[in-house]
Structures are given as structure tokens and as C-alpha cells.
Amino acid sequence: MRIKESKVFLEKISVVIPTYNRAKLLKECLTSLCKQEYKNFEVIVVDDGSKDQTKEIVDSFKKNLDIKYIFQENKGPACARNVGIKMASGDIVAFIDDDCIASRQWLKAINEAFDGQIGGVEGKTIPKHALTPFSHCVINLYGGRYPTCNIAYKKAILNKIYFDESFPACYHFREDSDLAFTIIENGYTIKFASEALVYHLFVEESWSKVLKNKIRFFIDPLLFKKHPRLYKKYIKFPFELFTPLYILFSLLGFLNPLFFIGLPLTTIVELFYRKWSVNIFEFFSFLVLQTIGSFVLIISVLYGCLKFKVSPFRLFLFPR
């Protein structure tokens, strides 16, 4: 339903939030939606098999939000978002993650950014707190990343184009880029609106979780296979700026141990580049983790090339 106000149509927006065992974080996200300046919206929470108090948290917001709760057995966020799309009654479907906090003007900025030629709007995403070497956070300052923690599409488009559920569900990776690329290839424009601001919360991650985040790059060859032109335009290998240096100095060190000094030097440069402060224990932990992780990342990508039958030379080197 559209409401006209001062020459601007206030489209109804359906906010879809997939969630899994994050009741406390979800509560913060929903609280931020209660404070929206924009009022013509509904919230659809798709619970992907949680065992915590997620339903109770959602129920506690029913007095303050037009909110729906849907439970499904654990099938991954792509499936959960597709369920949310099917349940949405709005003209626009906006996605946010359960570990994010929407600024007060988030939905207002999304609505104002849409016009007849715009198929989607991605917003600005920044960390809520200062990052550390062991925290994972989505950052989108200038657009072209299309993360589902802060993006919206016209419902009419999503009625025809869904998230691809064939992407490995346990890694929660690249489904957002795949959807955006498919929409762009169908002739639509995705606009960046910095005023549509979302803050990403995060928790410190274990070594195993950090390494898992590097393993998931095995999915990149699949994304490249589906969208070679847009992949080369928006995603730049080696994904992480310092990966080649960690690998280079490790390999050279086996030829001449003096080259191993390049590893701590690379770590110093990376920490300085990222403006992170660490103690001596964290420094060496980060050094080891990045060295191991760089090999894990490259091996994972090569495995993905084999699995999805993609030439690594095309993926790494050539524009088409």
C-alpha cells in the first residue's frame, strides 16, 4: 500500500530478518526498528531453527511493531530470506541481519532512493564498535558490495528472482552477491544510499571461526562461473590485501630462513594499515593466524575451481 506525503510516495516496506540462535542480538535489532522515522513498514522474522528464546523475543515486540514470526527447520539464510520474500506484503523488501542496528532514518532513506529505474538500494554499513584482528564485521562504505545485512529490492523483482539456495548453506556466503548480480544482469540498477545507515555488531571469533571464514572462499569459483563479467568488476582477487605477502615470505623462508622475517613485517604493516592496536600475544596470534589462513584461502579457492570446473587462470588473471 502506498501513502502519498509531500510529493513522496511512502511505499510499504517489508523488513526481512533471518535469525538463528541470536535472541539477544535480535532484540537490539528489533528495538532499532521501533525507533524508525519511517512508519509504513512490517517486519518478518524467519527463525531458521533456533533453540533459544527467539520466539519469545519476537512476541514481546508485537505491541510496538507490525511483526510476523515464521519458524522453519535449519536450512540456511538464503532459504530463510526466500520464505520472508514470499510472506512480504510490501512494495519494497528490505533485508537486515539479526546482528545489526538500523539508524533512525534507515527505511526513510531507502524509500527516498527508489524511483522507476532503480531495482535495489544498498545502504552504508559500518561497525558499531572499534574492530580488532579477531572480529568479523561487514563494512560497506561506498557501495558495490551488496551485503544482505543492508539492502532492499522491489518486491516485483523478487517475485521473479530469488536467492539461489544451491549455494552451500553452512557458509552463508556469496548468495547476496549472486542475487545482486542476477538482478543487474536483468537490466536493473542498484543504487547506493549512504543515508541508509546500518551498524553491524560483532563478537570476537575463535581461530576455527576465522579459518572457516577463509574456507568459504571455495564458493567464489561458483559465483565467477555464473557471473564472470560482474565478478571481475566488483570482486578483486586476492580478496584480502596481504594474502600474497604471507604466502610469498612463507615459501621463500623454506629456501632461505632469512625471508621468514618478512612475516612479522607483513603483520606490522597490516596492523598499521587497518589501524589496529594489539598486545604482544595478540600480535603473534594474528601473525600465525594470517599465515595459516592465507594458505587456507588459496587452497580453498583452488578446491572450488576443481569442484565447480572453473579455470583458476581465468579466475585469478584474466578479465573475461
C-alpha positions in Angstrom: 0.0 0.0 0.0 1.3 3.4 -1.0 0.8 6.6 1.1 1.5 10.0 -0.6 3.2 12.6 1.6 4.7 15.9 0.2 5.1 14.5 -3.3 6.9 11.4 -2.0 5.1 8.1 -2.1 5.6 6.2 1.2 5.8 2.7 -0.2 5.1 -0.1 2.3 8.4 -1.8 3.2 8.7 -5.4 4.4 11.8 -5.8 6.5 13.0 -9.4 6.4 15.3 -10.7 9.2 16.6 -14.3 9.1 17.9 -15.4 12.5 19.4 -18.4 14.2 20.1 -18.7 18.0 20.7 -15.0 18.4 17.8 -13.9 20.6 19.8 -11.2 22.4 21.2 -9.6 19.3 17.8 -9.9 17.5 16.3 -7.9 20.4 18.7 -5.0 19.7 17.9 -5.1 16.0 14.1 -5.0 16.6 14.5 -2.2 19.1 16.2 -0.1 16.4 13.2 -0.8 14.1 10.8 0.5 16.7 12.6 3.9 16.5 12.3 4.3 12.7 11.2 7.7 11.5 9.5 5.9 8.6 6.3 4.2 9.8 4.8 2.4 6.8 6.6 -1.0 7.2 6.2 -4.5 8.5 8.8 -6.9 10.0 9.1 -10.5 9.1 11.4 -12.6 11.3 12.3 -16.0 9.8 13.6 -18.3 12.6 15.9 -20.8 10.9 15.6 -23.5 13.6 16.6 -21.6 16.8 16.7 -23.4 20.1 16.9 -20.2 22.3 14.3 -17.6 23.2 13.9 -16.1 19.7 10.1 -16.6 19.5 9.6 -15.0 23.0 11.7 -12.0 21.9 9.6 -11.6 18.8 6.3 -11.9 20.7 7.5 -9.1 23.1 7.6 -6.7 20.2 4.1 -7.3 18.8 2.7 -4.3 20.6 5.2 -1.9 19.0 5.8 -3.4 15.6 3.7 -5.0 12.8 5.7 -8.2 13.1 5.3 -11.7 11.8 7.2 -14.8 13.1 7.9 -17.8 10.9 9.7 -20.9 12.0 11.5 -23.4 9.7 13.9 -26.2 10.3 17.5 -25.1 9.8 18.0 -24.6 6.0 20.3 -21.6 5.9 19.8 -17.9 5.5 19.2 -18.0 1.7 16.1 -20.2 2.2 15.0 -18.1 5.2 15.1 -14.9 3.1 13.2 -16.6 0.3 10.5 -17.6 2.8 10.4 -13.9 4.0 10.1 -12.7 0.4 7.1 -14.9 -0.1 5.4 -13.7 3.1 6.1 -10.0 2.3 3.2 -7.7 1.6 5.2 -4.6 0.9 6.2 -2.9 -2.3 9.8 -3.0 -1.2 11.6 -5.8 0.6 14.5 -4.6 2.9 17.0 -7.1 4.4 18.8 -6.6 7.6 20.7 -9.2 9.7 19.9 -10.0 13.4 23.3 -8.7 14.5 22.7 -5.2 13.0 21.2 -2.0 14.3 19.3 0.3 11.9 19.8 4.0 12.2 16.6 6.0 12.7 16.5 7.2 9.1 17.3 3.8 7.5 13.9 3.0 6.0 13.2 6.6 5.1 16.4 6.8 3.2 15.6 3.5 1.4 12.2 4.7 0.3 13.5 8.1 -0.9 16.3 6.4 -3.0 13.9 4.3 -5.1 12.4 5.6 -8.4 11.2 4.0 -11.6 14.6 2.9 -12.8 16.0 1.7 -9.5 15.7 -2.0 -8.8 17.5 -2.1 -5.5 19.1 0.2 -2.9 22.2 -0.8 -0.8 22.9 1.2 2.3 26.0 2.1 4.2 27.2 -0.4 6.8 29.8 0.3 9.4 30.9 -1.4 12.7 29.2 -0.3 15.9 32.4 -0.6 17.8 36.2 -0.5 17.0 37.4 -3.6 15.2 40.1 -5.9 16.4 42.1 -8.5 14.4 39.8 -11.3 15.6 36.4 -9.7 14.9 34.3 -10.2 11.8 32.3 -7.3 10.5 30.6 -6.3 7.3 31.8 -2.9 6.1 30.3 -1.2 3.1 31.3 2.5 2.8 30.9 3.2 -0.9 28.7 0.6 -2.4 29.2 -2.2 -4.9 29.3 -5.0 -2.2 25.5 -5.7 -1.9 25.5 -7.4 1.5 22.1 -8.6 2.7 22.7 -7.0 6.1 21.6 -3.7 4.5 19.9 -3.9 1.1 16.5 -3.5 -0.4 14.8 -4.6 -3.6 11.5 -4.0 -5.3 9.1 -6.8 -4.4 8.1 -7.2 -8.1 11.7 -8.1 -8.9 12.0 -10.6 -6.1 8.8 -12.3 -7.2 10.8 -13.4 -10.2 14.4 -13.6 -8.9 15.1 -15.4 -5.6 18.2 -16.2 -3.6 19.9 -19.3 -5.0 19.6 -22.0 -2.4 22.1 -24.2 -4.1 24.9 -22.2 -2.5 26.4 -24.1 0.4 24.1 -23.1 3.3 26.5 -23.7 6.2 28.9 -21.0 4.9 26.4 -18.1 4.4 28.5 -16.7 1.7 28.1 -15.1 -1.8 24.3 -15.6 -2.0 23.9 -11.9 -1.7 26.3 -11.1 -4.5 24.7 -13.7 -6.7 21.2 -12.2 -6.2 22.5 -8.7 -6.9 24.4 -9.8 -10.0 21.4 -11.6 -11.3 19.2 -8.5 -10.8 21.8 -6.3 -12.5 22.1 -8.7 -15.5 18.3 -8.4 -15.9 18.7 -4.7 -16.6 18.0 -3.2 -13.2 20.2 -0.6 -11.3 21.2 -1.0 -7.7 21.7 2.4 -6.1 24.0 3.2 -3.1 22.4 5.4 -0.4 24.8 6.4 2.3 22.0 7.8 4.4 20.5 4.3 4.7 22.9 3.6 7.6 23.2 0.3 9.5 25.6 -0.5 12.3 27.0 -4.0 12.4 27.6 -5.6 15.8 30.2 -8.3 16.1 31.7 -10.7 18.6 35.3 -11.9 18.9 35.8 -15.0 16.9 37.7 -18.2 17.6 40.6 -19.4 15.4 38.4 -22.0 14.0 35.7 -19.5 13.0 38.3 -17.2 11.5 39.7 -20.0 9.4 36.2 -21.1 8.4 35.6 -17.6 7.1 38.6 -18.2 4.8 37.5 -21.7 3.8 34.2 -20.3 2.4 36.1 -18.6 -0.5 35.8 -22.0 -2.2 32.4 -20.7 -3.3 33.9 -17.9 -5.3 34.5 -20.0 -8.5 30.8 -20.8 -8.5 29.9 -17.1 -8.3 32.5 -16.4 -11.1 31.1 -19.2 -13.2 27.6 -17.7 -13.0 28.6 -14.1 -13.4 32.1 -13.7 -14.9 31.8 -10.1 -16.0 30.3 -8.7 -12.8 32.5 -10.9 -10.6 35.6 -9.3 -12.2 34.1 -5.9 -11.9 33.1 -6.0 -8.2 35.3 -8.7 -6.6 39.0 -8.3 -6.6 41.4 -11.2 -6.1 43.2 -11.9 -3.7 40.2 -10.8 -1.6 42.5 -9.9 1.3 45.2 -7.4 0.5 48.1 -9.0 2.4 47.4 -12.7 1.5 50.1 -12.8 -1.3 52.8 -11.5 1.0 52.1 -14.1 3.8 52.3 -16.8 1.2 55.4 -15.4 -0.6 57.5 -14.9 2.6 56.5 -18.4 3.9 57.6 -20.1 0.7 60.8 -18.1 0.4 61.6 -18.9 4.0 61.9 -22.5 3.2 64.6 -21.6 0.6 66.3 -19.1 2.9 65.2 -18.8 6.6 66.1 -15.1 6.5 63.0 -14.5 4.4 60.8 -15.5 7.4 61.4 -12.1 8.8 59.0 -10.9 6.1 56.1 -12.5 8.0 56.2 -10.3 11.2 57.0 -7.3 9.0 53.9 -8.0 6.9 51.9 -8.3 10.1 53.2 -4.9 11.3 52.2 -3.3 8.1 48.8 -4.9 8.0 48.0 -3.8 11.6 49.2 -0.3 10.8 47.1 -0.3 7.6 44.0 -1.4 9.5 44.7 0.9 12.4 44.5 -1.9 15.0 46.3 -1.9 18.3 47.4 -5.2 19.8 49.5 -6.6 22.6 52.4 -8.9 22.0 50.4 -12.1 22.5 47.7 -10.8 20.0 50.4 -9.8 17.6 51.9 -13.3 17.3 48.5 -14.9 17.3 47.4 -12.7 14.4 50.7 -13.4 12.6 50.2 -17.2 12.8 46.5 -17.0 12.0 47.1 -14.8 8.9 49.9 -17.0 7.7 47.9 -20.2 8.0 44.8 -18.5 6.8 46.4 -17.3 3.7 47.2 -20.8 2.6 43.8 -22.0 3.6 42.2 -19.3 1.5 44.2 -20.1 -1.7 43.8 -23.8 -1.3 40.0 -23.3 -0.8 39.7 -21.3 -3.9 41.7 -23.9 -5.9 39.4 -26.6 -4.5 36.4 -24.6 -5.6 37.8 -24.3 -9.1 38.1 -28.1 -9.2 34.7 -28.6 -7.7 32.8 -26.2 -10.0 35.0 -26.8 -13.1 36.4 -23.3 -13.4 39.9 -22.5 -14.7 41.9 -20.8 -11.9 43.8 -18.8 -14.5 40.5 -17.3 -15.7 39.5 -16.6 -12.1 42.8 -15.1 -11.0 44.3 -13.4 -14.0 42.1 -12.7 -17.0 39.3 -10.1 -17.2 36.8 -12.4 -19.1 
